[in-house]
Amino acid sequence: MWSQARRVFSMMLFSWAPPPPDIIRKDEEDGADYTNMEEQYQKDDASSFKGMLSDWQKAEPLGLQLSQCWHESSGHSGKAQVRGRRLALSLLRCLRSGLVLGGLIELAAMLTAAIPPIILRWLLVALADPTTDPDHATSSSTQHAHKPHIIRISHSYTLVATMAATQMAAGILINASRYRLEGVGAQAKAALTYMIMNKAFLAPPSSSTTNIIRSPHDRNKDGQEQTWNSGTVFNLASVEASRIEDCISSINAIWTVPASFLLAIPMLATNVDASSLGGMVLLLLGLPIFTRVSLRIWDEQKALSGFCRHRAACTLQVIQGIRGIKLAGWPSQTMVLNKLCGMRVVELVTASRLWHNRALLEAACALLPTLASMASLILYDTLHEGVPDPAKAFSSFALFLALKPHVNRAAQAAVQLQDLLVGCRAIEMWLVTEEPHGMRTTSAEWAVDIAQNTVLSWPARSSADDFHLSFNTQVQIMNGELVAVCGRPESGKSSLMHAIASQMCLETGSFELGISSKAALASQTPWIRQGSIRSNIIFNQKLDEARYWKVINTCALMADLERMPRRDLTVVGAGGQGLSSGQAQRVNIARAIYSNADIVLVDDCLRNLDPSTSKTVFEHGLCGLAKDRTRFVATNQAWVARQCDRIL
């Protein structure tokens, strides 16, 4: 009942009613299955939004539409185009219908808010002056002296009611424009997050810093190369996408405010006379000056965005290597802390200067309408003799004050446009990075078919730190083979694994996988997400109880699960129970074996296990449960290589 009432009021007032208090479920208190609860919540969310969200408002169609606009704009972008403008234009093209509708509603709200000052003049004329004879109130109301007193009172009440109705209508229209534009901002964030994560799946950033050079525009002001890692990509999806969401909701003021000023000129000319144009000219001249000042703020905003990304990347590297920093001793810890504190101080100084300039800009915008009203009165006094009509004077003051919030919004919109371009520039630099290419899944006879003299490289590496994986002979792996990949450190074992997982670029030659084949990679550094052990192993696949427990046994996880409070439903990851390196590695291998992938890649994971456990995992897991699939094992252990069908 309450949800239906909220929906009705939201449609009437274009606002959001507060949600009801959350009810804690009994199964949450008793510690029910974390995976089942997660699936149930997803079903509940889908059912609760059923009928409320159209296909256009969902994330995937929005992301696909924005991706289409992004690819279509690639042919129209020039070489000297400012970085970030292409993505901004793609966003505006994708969301133009919602932006135009919200802008028209906002313009209607501005014009409606300018009507009460006009009504105020009529009200002042209609009211009798209590200091004089009621039949002769003011000189401006002598024409109404013959009317009965009751008619003047009823006429005044009508004007007051009309003024209240227009103010209510203006408030509802303002809420309607915010409702539309904030919805468009949420759609922009959903579409951008979809594109960022889709790009991350196509070209996964490494946990360490990856140097990327595509053009001289990708270098910072100090000549450093643009770097990408997991921290910077996460910063794009969280900080930059949220910044664009906030900017979209107020960017329409760039054109609605000048349009409202131009449409307000006839109102002022009708209310007073041509002398009111002096104030409007002052308002219109102030807009480009504020725009010029805001351009200087843009440079500071770009610098602040670069400092934030650099600090986030360094903080992520420190967290990943915190064990080595602790073992290095106190001098190393002090050096790292001083480095992070220094970056934070530079960031805070830049942010302080930025916000001071913004405050000065907004203060000047607040003062401009007062100066405009003074200019109009001075011009009126110059052109006319005598005391101005109080009704005209008060209504003109009220009209200029009604335009005051719009001047502030215009200044904020100019700054928001700069924020939008800064966020689009950061995201666009990630979207234009090179993706892995050249891998084909067209081989009908072999699981992996690599031609002679084939050369592979990592996507978008700098020329100073380039790495190529070369094959001097032809490599053909049959379906179901167990292949050992051996070699000295940094010889390309992990690169071959990532190449089979389609994460490298084909420079020359031919690299083909089996038809419609999929690969599951168990990397050297295990990845554990927040959730139960079961959810980490099945990884959003359908749960097969019999197969699942076979994988648990073959990966020697049963004894570890028996010691945990909730067995395989124990929550691990961030905020959960910690796992040892061997346990995390076995969960990593179990995920690859449980998957339905045709190719299983194990990147030197067995060396982190004790001899008996690694033998169990290898013989019962890779050689047993996954024997029908093609398997690649990167290892330097002789007993593992002897049991493989082939050694590379």
C-alpha positions as CSV (number, residue, x, y, z in Angstrom):
1,M,0.0,0.0,0.0
2,W,2.8,2.4,1.0
3,S,4.8,1.6,-2.2
4,Q,1.7,2.4,-4.4
5,A,1.2,5.7,-2.6
6,R,4.8,6.6,-3.0
7,R,4.6,5.9,-6.7
8,V,1.5,8.1,-7.1
9,F,3.0,11.0,-5.2
10,S,6.3,10.6,-7.2
11,M,4.3,10.9,-10.5
12,M,2.3,13.9,-9.2
13,L,5.2,15.9,-7.7
14,F,8.1,14.6,-9.7
15,S,9.9,13.8,-6.4
16,W,10.9,10.8,-4.4
17,A,9.2,9.8,-1.2
18,P,11.5,8.4,1.5
19,P,11.6,4.5,1.4
20,P,10.1,2.5,4.2
21,P,12.5,1.2,6.9
22,D,14.3,-2.0,5.9
23,I,13.1,-5.1,7.6
24,I,15.8,-7.5,8.7
25,R,15.1,-10.9,7.6
26,K,15.2,-13.9,9.8
27,D,17.5,-15.8,7.5
28,E,20.1,-13.0,7.7
29,E,20.2,-13.2,11.5
30,D,20.5,-17.0,11.5
31,G,23.3,-16.9,8.9
32,A,21.7,-18.5,5.9
33,D,23.4,-19.4,2.7
34,Y,25.2,-16.2,1.4
35,T,24.9,-17.4,-2.2
36,N,21.2,-18.1,-2.0
37,M,20.6,-14.8,-0.3
38,E,22.4,-13.0,-3.0
39,E,20.4,-14.8,-5.7
40,Q,17.2,-14.1,-3.8
41,Y,18.0,-10.4,-3.5
42,Q,18.6,-10.2,-7.2
43,K,15.3,-11.9,-7.9
44,D,13.5,-9.5,-5.5
45,D,15.2,-6.5,-7.1
46,A,14.2,-7.7,-10.6
47,S,10.6,-8.3,-9.5
48,S,10.3,-4.9,-7.6
49,F,11.4,-2.9,-10.7
50,K,9.3,-5.0,-13.1
51,G,7.0,-2.7,-15.0
52,M,8.8,0.5,-13.7
53,L,11.9,0.4,-15.9
54,S,11.7,0.2,-19.6
55,D,14.3,-1.5,-21.8
56,W,15.8,2.0,-22.5
57,Q,16.3,2.6,-18.8
58,K,18.3,-0.6,-18.1
59,A,22.1,-0.6,-18.1
60,E,22.8,-3.1,-20.9
61,P,20.7,-1.4,-23.6
62,L,22.0,2.0,-22.5
63,G,25.6,0.7,-22.7
64,L,25.1,-0.8,-26.1
65,Q,23.5,2.4,-27.4
66,L,26.4,4.5,-26.0
67,S,28.9,2.1,-27.5
68,Q,27.3,2.4,-30.9
69,C,27.4,6.2,-30.7
70,W,31.0,6.0,-29.6
71,H,32.1,3.8,-32.5
72,E,30.1,5.9,-35.0
73,S,31.8,9.1,-33.8
74,S,35.3,7.6,-34.5
75,G,35.1,8.4,-38.2
76,H,34.2,12.0,-37.5
77,S,36.9,12.8,-35.0
78,G,39.8,14.8,-36.3
79,K,43.4,14.3,-35.3
80,A,43.6,17.6,-33.4
81,Q,40.3,17.0,-31.5
82,V,40.5,17.8,-27.8
83,R,40.6,14.6,-25.8
84,G,37.3,14.0,-24.0
85,R,35.1,15.8,-26.5
86,R,34.4,12.6,-28.5
87,L,32.9,10.8,-25.5
88,A,31.0,13.9,-24.4
89,L,29.4,14.3,-27.8
90,S,28.6,10.5,-27.8
91,L,26.9,10.9,-24.4
92,L,24.9,13.9,-25.6
93,R,23.9,12.1,-28.7
94,C,22.9,9.0,-26.8
95,L,20.9,10.9,-24.1
96,R,19.7,13.8,-26.2
97,S,15.9,13.1,-25.9
98,G,16.1,13.1,-22.1
99,L,18.3,16.2,-22.0
100,V,16.1,18.2,-24.3
101,L,12.9,17.2,-22.5
102,G,14.5,18.1,-19.1
103,G,15.8,21.4,-20.5
104,L,12.4,22.4,-21.9
105,I,10.8,21.7,-18.6
106,E,13.5,23.7,-16.8
107,L,13.0,26.6,-19.2
108,A,9.3,26.5,-18.5
109,A,10.0,26.6,-14.8
110,M,12.3,29.6,-15.2
111,L,9.6,31.5,-17.2
112,T,6.9,30.5,-14.7
113,A,9.0,31.8,-11.8
114,A,9.2,35.2,-13.6
115,I,5.5,35.6,-13.7
116,P,4.8,36.4,-10.0
117,P,6.8,39.7,-10.2
118,I,4.5,40.9,-13.0
119,I,1.5,39.9,-11.0
120,L,3.0,41.8,-8.1
121,R,2.7,45.1,-10.0
122,W,-0.9,44.5,-10.8
123,L,-1.5,43.7,-7.1
124,L,0.2,46.9,-5.9
125,V,-1.9,48.9,-8.3
126,A,-5.1,47.2,-7.3
127,L,-4.6,47.6,-3.5
128,A,-5.7,50.8,-1.9
129,D,-3.2,53.0,-0.1
130,P,-4.1,53.0,3.6
131,T,-2.5,56.4,4.2
132,T,-5.0,58.2,2.0
133,D,-8.6,58.3,1.2
134,P,-9.8,54.7,0.3
135,D,-11.6,56.1,-2.8
136,H,-8.4,57.8,-4.0
137,A,-5.6,55.4,-3.0
138,T,-2.7,56.3,-5.3
139,S,-2.2,58.3,-8.4
140,S,-1.6,55.0,-10.3
141,S,-5.0,53.7,-9.1
142,T,-7.3,56.6,-9.8
143,Q,-8.8,54.8,-12.7
144,H,-10.1,52.2,-10.2
145,A,-11.6,54.8,-7.8
146,H,-15.1,54.4,-9.1
147,K,-15.1,50.7,-8.5
148,P,-16.7,49.4,-5.3
149,H,-14.4,48.5,-2.5
150,I,-15.5,44.9,-2.5
151,I,-14.6,44.5,-6.2
152,R,-11.0,45.7,-5.5
153,I,-10.7,43.3,-2.6
154,S,-11.9,40.3,-4.7
155,H,-9.6,41.3,-7.5
156,S,-6.7,41.4,-5.1
157,Y,-7.5,38.0,-3.7
158,T,-7.6,36.7,-7.3
159,L,-4.2,38.1,-8.0
160,V,-2.8,36.6,-4.8
161,A,-4.2,33.2,-5.6
162,T,-2.8,33.5,-9.1
163,M,0.6,34.4,-7.7
164,A,0.5,31.4,-5.4
165,A,-0.6,29.1,-8.2
166,T,2.3,30.2,-10.5
167,Q,4.8,29.7,-7.7
168,M,3.4,26.2,-7.0
169,A,3.6,25.5,-10.7
170,A,7.2,26.7,-10.9
171,G,8.1,24.5,-8.0
172,I,6.5,21.4,-9.6
173,L,8.2,22.2,-12.9
174,I,11.6,22.5,-11.1
175,N,11.1,19.2,-9.5
176,A,10.0,17.7,-12.8
177,S,13.2,19.0,-14.5
178,R,15.4,17.6,-11.7
179,Y,13.6,14.3,-11.8
180,R,14.2,14.0,-15.6
181,L,17.8,15.3,-15.5
182,E,18.9,13.2,-12.5
183,G,17.4,10.2,-14.2
184,V,19.5,11.0,-17.3
185,G,22.6,11.4,-15.1
186,A,21.9,7.9,-13.6
187,Q,21.6,6.5,-17.2
188,A,24.9,8.1,-18.2
189,K,26.6,6.6,-15.2
190,A,25.2,3.1,-15.9
191,A,26.2,3.3,-19.6
192,L,29.7,4.5,-18.8
193,T,30.2,1.8,-16.1
194,Y,29.1,-0.7,-18.7
195,M,31.6,0.5,-21.2
196,I,34.5,0.8,-18.7
197,M,33.9,-2.8,-17.4
198,N,33.4,-4.1,-20.9
199,K,36.7,-2.6,-21.9
200,A,38.3,-4.1,-18.7
201,F,37.1,-7.5,-19.8
202,L,38.6,-7.0,-23.3
203,A,41.9,-5.5,-22.2
204,P,42.3,-6.4,-18.5
205,P,44.6,-4.0,-16.6
206,S,47.4,-5.7,-14.7
207,S,47.8,-5.5,-10.9
208,S,51.1,-3.7,-11.5
209,T,51.5,-0.6,-13.5
210,T,51.1,-0.9,-17.3
211,N,52.7,1.8,-19.4
212,I,50.5,2.9,-22.3
213,I,51.6,5.2,-25.1
214,R,49.4,5.9,-28.1
215,S,50.0,9.5,-28.9
216,P,51.8,12.6,-27.5
217,H,48.4,13.7,-26.1
218,D,48.5,10.8,-23.6
219,R,51.5,12.2,-21.8
220,N,51.1,14.3,-18.7
221,K,52.4,17.9,-18.5
222,D,55.7,16.6,-16.9
223,G,56.3,14.2,-19.8
224,Q,55.4,11.0,-17.9
225,E,53.6,8.2,-19.6
226,Q,50.0,7.4,-18.8
227,T,49.7,4.3,-16.6
228,W,46.8,1.9,-16.1
229,N,46.2,-0.6,-13.4
230,S,43.3,-2.0,-11.5
231,G,43.2,1.0,-9.1
232,T,43.0,3.6,-11.9
233,V,40.3,1.6,-13.8
234,F,38.3,1.3,-10.6
235,N,38.7,5.0,-10.0
236,L,37.2,5.6,-13.5
237,A,34.1,3.5,-12.8
238,S,33.5,5.1,-9.3
239,V,34.8,8.6,-9.2
240,E,34.8,9.8,-12.8
241,A,31.5,8.2,-13.7
242,S,29.9,9.7,-10.6
243,R,31.3,13.1,-11.6
244,I,29.7,12.9,-15.0
245,E,26.4,11.8,-13.4
246,D,26.4,15.0,-11.3
247,C,27.4,17.2,-14.3
248,I,24.6,15.8,-16.6
249,S,21.9,16.9,-14.1
250,S,22.8,20.6,-14.4
251,I,24.5,21.0,-17.7
252,N,21.3,22.2,-19.4
253,A,21.6,25.6,-17.7
254,I,24.2,26.5,-20.3
255,W,21.5,27.2,-22.8
256,T,18.3,27.5,-20.7
257,V,19.6,30.5,-18.7
258,P,20.5,32.7,-21.8
259,A,17.2,31.6,-23.4
260,S,15.3,32.6,-20.2
261,F,17.1,36.0,-20.1
262,L,16.1,36.7,-23.8
263,L,12.5,35.7,-23.1
264,A,12.4,37.9,-20.0
265,I,13.3,41.0,-22.0
266,P,9.7,41.5,-23.3
267,M,8.4,41.0,-19.7
268,L,10.7,43.7,-18.4
269,A,9.9,46.0,-21.3
270,T,6.2,45.6,-20.7
271,N,6.5,46.0,-17.0
272,V,8.6,49.1,-17.0
273,D,9.9,50.4,-20.4
274,A,13.0,50.4,-22.5
275,S,15.2,51.5,-19.5
276,S,15.0,47.9,-18.1
277,L,17.1,46.7,-21.0
278,G,20.2,48.2,-19.3
279,G,20.0,45.6,-16.6
280,M,19.4,42.8,-19.1
281,V,22.4,43.9,-21.1
282,L,24.5,43.8,-18.0
283,L,23.3,40.3,-17.2
284,L,24.1,39.0,-20.7
285,L,27.5,40.6,-20.7
286,G,28.4,39.0,-17.4
287,L,27.8,35.5,-18.7
288,P,30.8,35.3,-21.2
289,I,33.0,37.0,-18.5
290,F,32.1,34.2,-16.0
291,T,32.7,31.6,-18.7
292,R,36.2,33.0,-19.3
293,V,36.9,32.9,-15.6
294,S,35.6,29.3,-15.4
295,L,38.1,28.2,-18.1
296,R,40.9,28.9,-15.6
297,I,39.2,26.7,-13.1
298,W,39.1,23.9,-15.7
299,D,42.9,23.7,-15.8
300,E,43.0,23.3,-12.0
301,Q,40.3,20.7,-12.2
302,K,42.3,18.7,-14.7
303,A,45.4,18.9,-12.6
304,L,43.5,17.7,-9.5
305,S,42.0,14.8,-11.4
306,G,45.5,13.7,-12.4
307,F,46.8,14.0,-8.9
308,C,43.8,11.8,-7.6
309,R,44.5,9.1,-10.2
310,H,48.2,9.0,-9.4
311,R,47.6,8.8,-5.7
312,A,45.0,6.0,-6.1
313,A,47.4,4.0,-8.2
314,C,50.3,4.5,-5.7
315,T,48.1,3.6,-2.8
316,L,47.0,0.4,-4.5
317,Q,50.6,-0.6,-5.2
318,V,51.5,0.1,-1.5
319,I,48.6,-2.1,-0.3
320,Q,49.5,-4.9,-2.7
321,G,53.2,-4.8,-1.5
322,I,52.5,-4.1,2.2
323,R,54.2,-7.3,3.3
324,G,57.5,-6.4,1.6
325,I,57.3,-2.8,3.0
326,K,56.9,-4.2,6.6
327,L,59.8,-6.6,6.2
328,A,62.0,-3.8,4.8
329,G,61.9,-2.0,8.2
330,W,61.0,1.3,9.6
331,P,63.0,3.5,7.2
332,S,61.1,2.0,4.2
333,Q,57.8,2.5,5.9
334,T,58.6,6.1,6.8
335,M,59.6,6.8,3.2
336,V,56.4,5.4,1.8
337,L,54.3,7.3,4.3
338,N,56.1,10.5,3.5
339,K,55.6,9.9,-0.2
340,L,51.8,9.3,0.2
341,C,51.5,12.3,2.5
342,G,53.3,14.5,0.1
343,M,51.0,13.5,-2.8
344,R,48.0,14.1,-0.5
345,V,49.3,17.6,0.5
346,V,49.7,18.6,-3.2
347,E,46.2,17.3,-3.9
348,L,44.7,19.3,-1.0
349,V,46.5,22.5,-1.9
350,T,45.2,22.2,-5.5
351,A,41.7,21.4,-4.3
352,S,41.7,24.4,-1.9
353,R,42.8,26.8,-4.6
354,L,40.1,25.3,-6.9
355,W,37.3,25.7,-4.4
356,H,38.4,29.3,-3.5
357,N,38.2,30.3,-7.2
358,R,34.8,28.6,-7.4
359,A,33.5,30.5,-4.4
360,L,34.6,33.8,-5.9
361,L,32.9,33.0,-9.1
362,E,29.6,32.1,-7.4
363,A,29.8,35.2,-5.2
364,A,30.2,37.4,-8.3
365,C,27.2,35.6,-9.9
366,A,25.1,36.3,-6.8
367,L,26.1,40.1,-7.0
368,L,25.3,40.5,-10.7
369,P,21.5,40.7,-10.5
370,T,21.7,43.4,-7.8
371,L,24.0,45.4,-10.1
372,A,21.6,44.8,-13.0
373,S,18.6,46.2,-11.0
374,M,20.7,49.2,-10.0
375,A,21.6,49.8,-13.6
376,S,18.0,49.7,-14.7
377,L,16.9,52.2,-12.0
378,I,19.8,54.6,-12.8
379,L,18.8,54.5,-16.5
380,Y,15.1,55.0,-15.6
381,D,16.0,58.0,-13.4
382,T,18.1,59.4,-16.2
383,L,15.4,59.1,-18.9
384,H,12.4,60.1,-16.7
385,E,11.8,62.9,-14.2
386,G,10.2,62.5,-10.9
387,V,9.8,59.6,-8.5
388,P,9.4,56.2,-10.2
389,D,6.1,54.4,-9.7
390,P,6.4,52.1,-6.6
391,A,4.6,49.3,-8.4
392,K,7.0,49.3,-11.3
393,A,10.0,49.6,-9.0
394,F,9.1,46.8,-6.7
395,S,8.1,44.5,-9.5
396,S,11.3,45.2,-11.4
397,F,13.3,44.4,-8.2
398,A,11.4,41.2,-7.8
399,L,11.9,40.2,-11.4
400,F,15.7,40.7,-11.2
401,L,15.8,38.7,-7.9
402,A,13.8,36.0,-9.6
403,L,16.6,35.8,-12.2
404,K,19.3,35.6,-9.5
405,P,19.2,31.8,-9.0
406,H,19.5,31.3,-12.7
407,V,22.7,33.3,-12.9
408,N,24.2,31.1,-10.2
409,R,23.1,28.1,-12.1
410,A,24.7,29.4,-15.3
411,A,28.1,29.7,-13.4
412,Q,27.7,26.3,-11.9
413,A,26.8,24.9,-15.3
414,A,30.0,26.3,-16.8
415,V,32.0,24.6,-14.0
416,Q,30.0,21.4,-14.4
417,L,30.8,21.4,-18.1
418,Q,34.5,21.5,-17.3
419,D,34.0,18.7,-14.8
420,L,32.2,16.7,-17.5
421,L,35.0,17.2,-20.0
422,V,37.6,16.3,-17.4
423,G,35.7,13.1,-16.5
424,C,35.2,12.3,-20.2
425,R,38.8,12.9,-20.9
426,A,39.9,10.4,-18.2
427,I,37.5,7.7,-19.4
428,E,38.2,8.3,-23.1
429,M,41.9,7.8,-22.5
430,W,41.0,4.3,-21.2
431,L,38.5,3.5,-23.9
432,V,41.0,4.3,-26.7
433,T,43.8,2.0,-25.4
434,E,44.7,-0.9,-27.5
435,E,42.7,-4.1,-27.1
436,P,43.9,-7.7,-27.6
437,H,43.3,-8.7,-31.2
438,G,44.2,-11.3,-33.8
439,M,43.1,-14.4,-31.8
440,R,40.6,-16.5,-33.7
441,T,38.5,-19.5,-32.6
442,T,38.2,-21.1,-36.0
443,S,40.4,-24.2,-35.8
444,A,38.3,-27.4,-36.3
445,E,41.2,-29.9,-35.8
446,W,43.3,-28.5,-33.0
447,A,42.7,-27.0,-29.6
448,V,45.6,-24.5,-30.2
449,D,47.2,-24.0,-33.6
450,I,50.2,-21.5,-33.7
451,A,51.9,-21.0,-37.0
452,Q,55.7,-20.7,-37.4
453,N,57.2,-17.3,-36.9
454,T,54.2,-16.0,-35.0
455,V,54.8,-13.0,-32.9
456,L,52.6,-11.8,-30.0
457,S,52.8,-8.7,-27.9
458,W,51.1,-7.1,-25.0
459,P,48.5,-4.5,-25.9
460,A,49.7,-0.8,-25.9
461,R,53.1,-1.4,-24.4
462,S,55.6,1.5,-24.7
463,S,58.4,1.1,-27.1
464,A,61.0,1.3,-24.2
465,D,59.5,-1.6,-22.4
466,D,58.2,-3.8,-25.2
467,F,57.9,-7.6,-24.9
468,H,57.3,-10.0,-27.8
469,L,56.5,-13.7,-27.6
470,S,57.9,-15.4,-30.7
471,F,57.4,-18.9,-31.9
472,N,60.2,-20.3,-34.1
473,T,58.3,-23.5,-34.9
474,Q,54.7,-24.5,-35.4
475,V,52.8,-25.5,-32.3
476,Q,49.7,-27.7,-32.6
477,I,47.9,-29.0,-29.5
478,M,45.2,-31.7,-29.8
479,N,42.0,-31.6,-27.8
480,G,42.3,-33.2,-24.4
481,E,46.1,-33.0,-24.2
482,L,48.0,-32.1,-21.0
483,V,50.8,-29.7,-21.9
484,A,53.6,-28.6,-19.5
485,V,55.0,-25.1,-20.2
486,C,58.6,-25.0,-18.8
487,G,61.3,-22.4,-18.9
488,R,63.4,-20.0,-16.9
489,P,61.8,-17.0,-15.1
490,E,60.6,-14.3,-17.5
491,S,60.9,-16.6,-20.5
492,G,57.2,-16.1,-21.5
493,K,55.3,-18.9,-19.6
494,S,52.7,-16.6,-18.2
495,S,52.5,-14.7,-21.5
496,L,51.6,-17.9,-23.3
497,M,48.9,-18.5,-20.8
498,H,47.5,-15.0,-21.3
499,A,47.8,-15.4,-25.0
500,I,45.7,-18.5,-25.0
501,A,43.2,-16.6,-22.8
502,S,43.0,-14.0,-25.6
503,Q,44.8,-11.2,-23.7
504,M,47.6,-10.5,-26.1
505,C,47.8,-9.0,-29.6
506,L,48.9,-10.8,-32.7
507,E,51.6,-9.0,-34.6
508,T,52.5,-11.5,-37.3
509,G,51.6,-15.1,-38.1
510,S,48.5,-17.0,-37.1
511,F,47.2,-18.0,-33.7
512,E,44.0,-20.0,-33.7
513,L,42.0,-21.7,-31.0
514,G,39.3,-24.4,-31.3
515,I,35.9,-23.5,-32.6
516,S,33.9,-21.6,-30.0
517,S,36.4,-22.6,-27.3
518,K,36.6,-20.9,-23.9
519,A,39.6,-20.7,-21.6
520,A,39.7,-20.6,-17.7
521,L,42.9,-19.2,-16.2
522,A,44.1,-19.9,-12.7
523,S,46.8,-17.1,-12.4
524,Q,49.8,-17.0,-10.1
525,T,48.1,-14.5,-7.8
526,P,44.8,-15.9,-6.8
527,W,41.8,-13.6,-6.9
528,I,39.2,-14.0,-4.2
529,R,36.0,-11.9,-4.3
530,Q,33.9,-11.0,-1.3
531,G,31.4,-13.9,-0.8
532,S,31.2,-17.5,0.3
533,I,33.8,-20.1,-0.8
534,R,31.0,-21.7,-2.8
535,S,30.3,-18.5,-4.7
536,N,34.0,-18.1,-5.4
537,I,34.2,-21.6,-7.0
538,I,30.9,-21.8,-9.0
539,F,31.3,-18.1,-10.0
540,N,27.7,-17.3,-11.0
541,Q,27.3,-20.7,-12.8
542,K,24.5,-23.1,-12.1
543,L,25.2,-25.2,-9.1
544,D,25.7,-28.9,-9.7
545,E,26.0,-30.5,-6.3
546,A,27.6,-33.8,-7.3
547,R,30.2,-32.1,-9.6
548,Y,30.8,-29.3,-7.0
549,W,31.8,-31.7,-4.2
550,K,34.0,-33.7,-6.6
551,V,35.9,-30.5,-7.3
552,I,36.2,-29.8,-3.6
553,N,37.7,-33.3,-3.0
554,T,40.0,-33.2,-5.9
555,C,41.4,-29.8,-4.9
556,A,42.0,-31.0,-1.3
557,L,39.6,-28.5,0.2
558,M,37.4,-30.8,2.3
559,A,39.7,-30.8,5.3
560,D,39.9,-27.0,5.3
561,L,36.1,-26.7,5.0
562,E,35.5,-28.9,8.0
563,R,37.6,-26.5,10.2
564,M,35.6,-23.5,9.1
565,P,32.5,-22.3,11.0
566,R,30.1,-22.6,8.1
567,R,32.1,-24.9,5.8
568,D,31.8,-23.8,2.2
569,L,29.3,-21.0,3.1
570,T,31.9,-19.2,5.1
571,V,32.3,-15.6,3.8
572,V,35.9,-14.8,2.6
573,G,37.5,-11.9,0.9
574,A,37.2,-8.3,2.1
575,G,35.5,-8.2,5.5
576,G,35.4,-12.1,5.7
577,Q,37.6,-14.8,7.0
578,G,41.1,-14.8,5.7
579,L,42.6,-17.6,3.6
580,S,46.1,-18.8,3.5
581,S,48.0,-18.6,0.3
582,G,47.6,-22.3,-0.3
583,Q,43.9,-22.2,0.4
584,A,43.4,-19.3,-1.9
585,Q,45.4,-21.0,-4.6
586,R,43.3,-24.2,-4.4
587,V,40.1,-22.2,-4.6
588,N,41.6,-20.5,-7.6
589,I,42.3,-23.9,-9.3
590,A,38.9,-25.3,-8.2
591,R,37.2,-22.4,-10.0
592,A,39.0,-23.2,-13.2
593,I,38.2,-26.9,-13.0
594,Y,34.5,-26.3,-12.1
595,S,34.1,-24.0,-15.1
596,N,32.8,-25.3,-18.4
597,A,35.8,-24.0,-20.3
598,D,37.3,-26.1,-23.0
599,I,40.9,-25.1,-22.1
600,V,42.1,-25.0,-18.5
601,L,45.2,-22.8,-17.8
602,V,47.2,-23.3,-14.6
603,D,49.9,-20.6,-14.3
604,D,52.5,-22.1,-11.9
605,C,49.9,-22.5,-9.1
606,L,51.2,-25.9,-7.8
607,R,54.5,-24.5,-6.5
608,N,52.7,-22.6,-3.7
609,L,51.3,-25.9,-2.3
610,D,53.0,-28.5,-0.2
611,P,54.2,-31.7,-2.1
612,S,51.3,-34.0,-1.0
613,T,48.6,-31.4,-1.7
614,S,50.0,-30.4,-5.1
615,K,50.2,-34.1,-6.1
616,T,46.6,-34.6,-5.1
617,V,45.4,-31.6,-7.0
618,F,47.4,-32.5,-10.1
619,E,46.6,-36.2,-10.2
620,H,42.9,-36.1,-9.2
621,G,42.0,-32.7,-10.5
622,L,44.0,-31.9,-13.7
623,C,44.6,-35.5,-14.7
624,G,41.3,-36.9,-13.3
625,L,38.3,-34.7,-13.3
626,A,39.5,-32.4,-16.1
627,K,41.1,-35.1,-18.2
628,D,38.7,-34.6,-21.1
629,R,39.7,-31.0,-21.5
630,T,42.9,-29.4,-22.9
631,R,45.1,-28.3,-20.0
632,F,48.2,-26.1,-19.9
633,V,50.4,-26.2,-16.8
634,A,53.2,-23.7,-16.4
635,T,55.7,-25.3,-14.1
636,N,59.4,-26.0,-13.4
637,Q,58.7,-29.1,-11.3
638,A,60.1,-32.2,-13.0
639,W,57.6,-34.7,-11.6
640,V,54.8,-32.6,-13.1
641,A,56.4,-32.4,-16.5
642,R,57.0,-36.1,-16.7
643,Q,53.3,-36.9,-16.4
644,C,52.3,-34.5,-19.1
645,D,51.6,-35.5,-22.7
646,R,53.8,-32.7,-24.2
647,I,56.4,-30.2,-22.9
648,L,56.8,-26.7,-24.4
